[in-house]
Amino acid sequence: MSFGLNIRPDGALDLVSLGALVHRLDPGIIPFRKATGCQIHVSGGEFNVAANLSDCFRMNTGIASAMVDYPIGDLIAERVRAMGVKPFFKRFKHNGVNGPNMATVYSDCGQGVRAPVVFYNRSNEAGALLKPGDFNWKEIFAGGVRWFHSGGIFAALSETTGELIIEGMKAAKAAGAVTSFDLNYREKLWNIWGGQDRAVSVIKRIVANVDVLVGNEEDLQKGLGIAGQDVHATSKLDPSAFFAMIDRVVKQHPNVKAVATTLREVHSTNRHSWGAVAWINGKNYVSPTCELDVLDRVGGGDGYAAGFFYGLLSGASEEEAVRLGWAHGALLTTFPGDTTMATVEQVKAFAKGGSARIQR
């Protein structure tokens, strides 16, 4: 790449993600307190990126994660296979009573003026038990790896997960991979064991090993402890406040070569305006804006990250990479579940402006 990412041209794996796998129970537009049935989606911020790159963009990807030997683990493992993602699992036995468990996310879709409601059961989660030494990185990366990805949700699970991310990133760097991290700041998760101060100290050490950061203004402020600028965005779609913070991010983390995020203005649960931006090696890139009729908003940001990474991995221009991410994230909101059902041809057509609704 022209901007110093030095992406390996080849490798048995285009991308490996490290993170917790979860299953999301979705009663659709019915709130949980009135639900009589649910769909089960398999998810995880880090996994979603690997799954999207494999299923839509036809890349070779893997997931390093915890797996519990019980029926919910079997269900999740089956969906990982169905998305074509190569599993690298640290296995745990379930005691038949209280775990360890594969985490559950509960979230309805909302409708109109009623927002979606999301809550968790991450009690005794296997993913939180993962620690340095659990994966043989040399073996995982033996055939070559081009990109390594993890995120702030996994970092927030326990005192050992952040240390494992750092170990994985150092091993990935030694294997010649580009590293990325999605800040995904989740206040509830960090509050359990140290709050924002702890988050900043853990994430700072992770980001020292990162080439590409994904995160919005709030993620940058809360996850990296960087004060917001005095620049006030005129709307949620105005990237000026995000770009104004980048100088501070790069001053603190000179190793970071790109920062990317989505821009979303929520008019109602089912009507969003959608855009995306990236700062790459000193230059700003902004996607077009489009109006979305949202079916299921979960996973849109991971959809953007996957398309953006695909652009960079496939040798597209920086501008194109941002558009591919933006187009894939937009399409992702039209499918149920957290992972893609789009084809790379649909994404490319939309990225070129294949919609009457795109306004520059």
Secondary structure, DSSP 8 states (H G I E B T S, - for coil): -TTS----S--SBSEEEE---EEEEE-TTS-GGG-S--EEEEE-HHHHHHHHHHHTT---EEEEEEEEESHHHHHHHHHHHHTT-EEEEEEEE--SSS-SB-EEEEE---BTTB---EEEE-TTBGGGG--TTSS-HHHHTTT-BSEEEEEHHHHTS-TTHHHHHHHHHHHHHHTT-EEEEE----HHHHHTTTHHHHHHHHHHHHHTT-SEEE--HHHHHHHH-----S---SSTT-THHHHHHHHHHHHH-TT--EEEEEEEEEEETTEEEEEEEEEETTEEEE--BEEEE-S--TTHHHHHHHHHHHHHHTT--HHHHHHHHHHHHHHHTTSSSSS----HHHHHHHHTT--TT-B-
